[in-house]
Amino acid sequence: MSLIIAMGIGRFAYTPILPLMQDDLSFSNAVAGYLATSNYAGYLIGAILTGVIPLKKHRTIFLRLSLIISIITTACMGLTHSDILWYGLRFLSGFASAYVFVLASSIVLDLLSARDKTNWSGIFYGGVGIGIFLTGLIIPILNRSFKWEGSWVGLAILSVIFTFFVWIWLKDTPHIPDRMIKQEISTQVPPLKWLPWLIIAYGLEGLGYIVTGTFIVSIAQKTPSFSGDAIFVWMIVGLAAVPSCIIWSSLAKKWGFVKTLVFAMILQSLGIAMPVILMAQTGLVISALLFGATFMGITTIATTLARQMSPSNSSRIIGYLTAVYAVGQMIGPTIAGILSSFTHNYNSALLGAACVVLVGACLLLKGIQFEKNPNFSKQY
């Protein structure tokens, strides 16, 4: 529910509402890109602070505050037409979503690790896909009666309901004994010297995936051959994302995390380029399926792997990884928005994004050698 609120709604509701806002207010793709970038700038700052500020003893408090900020900023997006205020609201929303993602991830992954059920992390990360699907389902209904402004406010009200349950159910992980941590470090964690490869590849993933994550509904709406409501594409993304984390976690347990990560990123790069390869409704549907099926799966695998490398301070290591991811997310929408405004289509932006993700996958190939180490694969 935390991820539905802060990620599925607070962060990603912008994608299906964006074309509605553009139709009404006629702002350019470049401005749309800047708005997305302001959100990811906040996400970056939030991720950095979660990695720097020790939050181990206060995770539930900061998580609850972040959820409140997420709800307020979501509601306020529908209460103003000022792009200056929008930039500030999207920044604060991104800041809150980073805190929710990092803190909720560390709480859940620590508890799963203590119970030797790390592969269950896919269930938790499925919340993002559920949130995306809900926005795709609810926004057309809200838009018909209350326009895009009411869509933001309506989603904020829904978030309040979910936050109530998070508030009463949330319990932090009990302290993991040092002997368990030492055992994990000595027998179950891949060499830390490989961590930079994971960080760089994850940053490139952030740079590439976000182009589709920001503009896919706008692309569908501006594709002449696409028949029907463009927001249907976003619902496909959400539906594909819901089971994806569980599926990828299971594959990682069977194949190894690095091999699975490489395969997922290659598959995603193909999905990003699909609207250019098949310039028709089919290409968009395939793109939505492949994108939805991979983007949260990649996050699940990468964060779980990073957490295993530093189990004694999961918030910090996940914060660092998320910060690099956020840097990529900041750059992606701005470049894509400028390119699409200049070329009057999204083809160059999509192809560039696909190449970036593919390069990230290639950087991880070296890490496959660690999966031949019995100690590395035992934990999965």
SVG drawing of the C-alpha trace seen along z (x, -y; Angstrom):
<svg xmlns="http://www.w3.org/2000/svg" viewBox="-19 -30 56 54">
<polyline fill="none" stroke="black" stroke-width="0.4" points="0.0,0.0 2.9,-2.3 4.2,-1.8 0.7,-2.2 0.5,-5.6 3.9,-7.0 5.0,-5.3 1.9,-4.1 0.0,-7.3 2.3,-10.0 5.0,-9.3 3.5,-7.6 0.0,-9.1 1.6,-12.0 2.0,-9.8 -1.7,-9.2 -2.8,-12.6 -0.1,-14.4 -1.9,-14.2 -5.1,-15.4 -3.3,-18.4 -1.6,-19.1 -4.9,-19.0 -6.5,-21.5 -3.5,-23.9 -1.5,-23.2 2.0,-23.3 4.9,-21.7 6.6,-18.3 9.7,-20.2 7.7,-21.6 6.2,-18.1 9.8,-16.8 10.9,-19.5 8.0,-18.7 9.0,-15.0 12.6,-16.0 11.6,-18.2 9.9,-15.1 13.1,-13.0 15.2,-15.8 13.3,-15.5 13.6,-11.7 17.4,-12.1 17.7,-14.4 15.4,-12.1 17.4,-9.1 20.7,-10.8 19.4,-11.9 18.2,-8.4 21.7,-7.2 23.4,-9.9 21.1,-10.4 20.9,-7.5 17.3,-6.4 17.6,-2.9 15.7,-3.7 13.1,-6.0 12.1,-4.4 8.4,-4.1 8.1,-7.8 9.8,-9.1 7.8,-6.7 4.5,-8.0 5.5,-11.6 6.6,-10.9 3.2,-9.3 1.5,-12.5 3.7,-14.7 2.9,-12.4 -0.8,-12.8 -0.7,-16.6 1.4,-17.1 -0.8,-14.9 -4.0,-16.8 -2.4,-20.2 -1.5,-19.3 -5.2,-19.6 -5.7,-22.8 -3.4,-25.1 -2.6,-25.9 0.7,-27.5 3.6,-25.6 6.0,-27.2 4.0,-25.6 3.8,-22.4 7.6,-22.2 7.7,-22.6 4.9,-20.1 6.5,-17.5 9.8,-18.0 8.3,-17.4 6.4,-14.5 9.6,-12.9 11.3,-13.6 8.6,-11.8 8.4,-8.9 12.2,-8.3 11.8,-8.2 8.8,-5.8 10.5,-3.5 13.8,-3.3 12.4,-3.0 9.6,-0.6 12.0,1.5 14.5,1.7 11.8,2.6 10.3,5.3 13.6,6.7 15.1,6.8 12.1,8.7 12.1,11.2 15.8,11.8 15.4,12.5 12.8,15.1 14.8,16.5 12.2,15.4 14.0,12.8 12.5,14.2 9.1,12.9 10.2,9.3 8.4,9.6 5.0,9.5 6.0,6.2 7.2,4.5 4.0,5.6 2.4,2.6 3.8,0.3 2.0,2.2 -1.2,2.3 -1.0,-1.5 -0.3,-2.0 -3.3,0.2 -5.5,-1.7 -4.6,-5.1 -5.3,-3.8 -8.7,-2.5 -9.8,-5.5 -8.4,-8.5 -10.8,-8.2 -13.8,-8.0 -12.6,-11.0 -11.7,-13.0 -15.2,-12.6 -16.8,-14.2 -14.1,-16.4 -11.5,-16.9 -7.7,-16.4 -7.9,-18.6 -10.4,-16.3 -8.2,-13.3 -5.4,-14.5 -7.7,-15.3 -9.6,-12.0 -6.3,-10.0 -5.2,-11.9 -8.5,-10.8 -7.8,-7.2 -4.3,-7.5 -5.7,-8.7 -7.7,-5.5 -4.7,-3.4 -2.5,-5.4 -5.0,-4.7 -4.2,-0.9 -0.5,-1.5 -0.7,-3.6 -2.4,-1.0 -0.6,2.1 3.0,1.0 5.5,2.5 9.3,2.2 11.7,5.1 13.1,6.4 16.8,6.0 18.8,8.6 21.5,10.1 25.1,9.3 26.0,12.9 23.4,13.3 24.8,10.3 28.4,11.6 27.2,14.9 25.6,13.3 28.6,11.2 31.1,14.1 29.2,16.7 26.4,15.2 27.4,11.9 29.1,11.4 32.4,9.4 31.8,5.7 34.2,4.8 31.4,5.7 29.0,3.2 30.1,0.3 29.1,2.3 25.6,2.8 25.4,-0.9 26.4,-2.2 24.1,0.3 21.2,-0.7 21.8,-4.4 21.6,-3.7 18.4,-1.7 17.0,-4.8 18.0,-7.0 16.5,-4.7 13.3,-3.3 11.9,-6.6 11.4,-7.8 8.7,-5.2 7.6,-5.6 6.9,-9.3 5.6,-9.5 4.0,-6.2 0.4,-7.5 1.3,-10.6 2.9,-8.5 -0.3,-6.4 -2.5,-9.4 -0.4,-10.9 -0.3,-7.7 -2.9,-7.9 -3.3,-4.2 -4.0,-3.8 -7.8,-3.3 -9.4,-3.7 -8.5,-5.4 -4.7,-6.0 -4.8,-5.4 -5.6,-1.7 -1.9,-1.4 -1.1,-2.5 -3.5,0.1 -1.5,2.8 1.7,1.5 0.2,1.9 -1.3,5.3 2.0,6.6 3.9,5.0 1.8,6.6 3.0,10.2 6.3,9.3 8.2,8.9 7.2,12.3 8.1,13.9 11.5,12.2 12.3,13.1 11.5,16.7 13.6,16.6 16.5,15.0 16.3,17.8 16.5,20.4 19.0,18.7 20.9,16.3 20.3,12.6 22.9,11.2 21.8,13.4 18.2,12.5 19.0,8.8 20.8,8.9 17.9,10.7 15.3,8.4 17.2,5.3 17.6,6.7 13.9,7.5 13.1,4.0 15.3,2.3 13.4,4.2 10.1,3.0 11.2,-0.7 12.1,-0.5 9.0,1.4 6.8,-1.7 9.5,-2.7 9.9,0.8 6.2,1.4 4.5,-2.0 1.0,-0.7 -1.2,0.2 0.4,3.6 3.8,2.0 2.4,-0.1 0.7,2.8 3.8,5.0 5.9,2.1 3.5,1.6 3.6,5.3 7.4,5.6 7.9,2.3 5.4,3.2 6.8,6.7 10.4,5.6 10.8,2.1 9.8,3.1 11.3,6.6 14.6,4.9 14.2,2.8 13.3,5.8 16.4,7.8 18.8,4.8 17.6,3.6 17.5,7.2 21.0,7.9 22.3,4.5 20.7,5.2 22.5,8.5 25.8,6.8 25.2,4.6 22.6,6.3 23.7,4.3 22.6,1.0 20.1,1.7 18.6,-1.8 22.0,-3.3 22.9,-0.9 19.4,-1.0 19.6,-4.8 22.8,-5.0 21.5,-2.7 18.2,-4.7 20.2,-8.0 22.1,-6.9 18.9,-5.6 17.3,-9.0 20.2,-10.8 19.3,-8.9 15.6,-9.6 16.4,-13.4 18.3,-13.4 16.0,-11.1 12.7,-13.1 14.5,-16.4 16.4,-15.0 13.4,-13.1 11.1,-16.2 13.6,-18.4 14.2,-15.8 10.5,-15.2 9.7,-18.9 12.5,-19.4 11.7,-16.3 7.9,-16.4 7.9,-12.7 9.4,-10.4 11.3,-8.0 14.8,-9.4 14.1,-9.6 12.9,-6.0 15.8,-4.5 18.3,-6.4 16.7,-5.2 16.7,-1.6 20.4,-1.8 21.2,-3.2 19.4,-0.3 21.2,2.2 24.6,0.8 23.6,1.1 22.8,4.8 26.2,5.3 28.0,3.8 26.5,6.5 27.8,9.4 31.0,9.5 29.0,10.2 27.7,13.6 31.0,15.2 30.2,14.7 27.1,16.9 29.4,19.9 30.5,19.4 28.4,21.8 28.5,19.4 26.9,16.7 24.0,18.8 23.2,20.5 21.3,17.6 18.8,17.6"/>
</svg>
